[in-house]
Every structure is written in C-alpha cells, then in structure tokens.
Amino acid sequence: MAKPNINIQDGFLFQSLKSERRLTILLVTGQHVEGTLRRFDRFALVLEVEGREILIYKHGIVSIDVAAPAG
C-alpha cells in the first residue's frame, strides 16, 4: 500500500484560510507583507492587505509566519 503524500504547505495555508488569522510573509526582496489569506493554489497566494487583495507568487516567498496579535 502506497503512503499518502503529506503536503505541509497546503495544510498550513488551509488552516490559515479557515481561521482567518493574519500572516506575515517575508519576500525574497526582504520586504514583509502582513495580511489575511483569501485564496491560494499551487503557484500563488491572494492576501488581503489594508482592504486590497494582492497576488503573491510562491516562488517569491522566503517564509510565512503567523502575525503577532495587535495590542
């Protein structure tokens, strides 16, 4: 019996999408983008930042972190 493929990336993104938690994304340019995940697929994420939706290609991402709560 073949082992099922475990995709950690999709699991993390799906949980973030369901819980609507804010994420901090570090890009290869060194820029940090903080927002709420709205959609994702194999190649890109759509993040809501200050009321706008922005498309971020996954190959431009260094890391994704759960944003610290405001306060």
C-alpha positions as CSV (number, residue, x, y, z in Angstrom):
1,M,0.0,0.0,0.0
2,A,1.4,3.4,-1.0
3,K,1.9,6.1,1.6
4,P,-0.3,9.2,1.1
5,N,1.6,12.3,0.2
6,I,1.7,14.8,3.1
7,N,1.7,18.4,2.0
8,I,2.7,20.5,4.9
9,Q,2.3,23.7,2.9
10,D,-1.3,23.1,1.9
11,G,-2.2,22.1,5.5
12,F,-0.7,25.3,6.9
13,L,-2.4,27.5,4.3
14,F,-5.7,25.8,4.6
15,Q,-5.8,26.2,8.4
16,S,-4.8,29.9,8.0
17,L,-7.6,30.4,5.4
18,K,-10.2,28.8,7.7
19,S,-9.2,30.6,10.8
20,E,-8.6,34.0,9.0
21,R,-5.5,34.6,11.1
22,R,-3.2,37.3,10.0
23,L,0.1,36.2,8.4
24,T,3.4,37.9,7.9
25,I,5.1,36.9,4.7
26,L,8.8,37.6,4.1
27,L,9.6,38.0,0.4
28,V,12.9,37.3,-1.4
29,T,13.4,41.1,-1.7
30,G,13.4,41.4,2.1
31,Q,10.0,43.1,2.2
32,H,7.5,42.0,4.9
33,V,3.8,41.8,3.9
34,E,1.2,41.3,6.6
35,G,-2.4,40.4,5.8
36,T,-5.2,37.8,5.8
37,L,-5.1,34.9,3.4
38,R,-8.0,34.9,1.0
39,R,-7.1,32.2,-1.6
40,F,-4.2,30.0,-2.7
41,D,-3.3,27.5,-5.3
42,R,-0.2,25.6,-6.5
43,F,1.6,28.8,-7.6
44,A,0.3,31.8,-5.7
45,L,-1.5,33.3,-2.7
46,V,-4.0,36.1,-2.5
47,L,-3.5,38.2,0.6
48,E,-5.9,40.9,1.8
49,V,-3.7,43.9,2.9
50,E,-5.4,47.1,4.1
51,G,-8.6,46.3,2.2
52,R,-6.9,45.4,-1.1
53,E,-6.2,42.0,-2.4
54,I,-2.6,41.4,-3.6
55,L,-1.3,38.4,-5.6
56,I,2.0,36.9,-4.3
57,Y,3.7,34.2,-6.3
58,K,5.0,31.4,-4.1
59,H,8.5,31.4,-5.7
60,G,8.9,34.9,-4.3
61,I,8.3,33.9,-0.7
62,V,11.0,33.1,1.8
63,S,8.9,32.4,4.9
64,I,5.3,32.7,6.3
65,D,4.7,33.4,9.9
66,V,1.5,33.9,12.0
67,A,1.4,37.6,12.8
68,A,1.7,38.7,16.4
69,P,-1.7,39.8,17.8
70,A,-2.2,43.5,17.9
71,G,-2.1,45.2,21.3
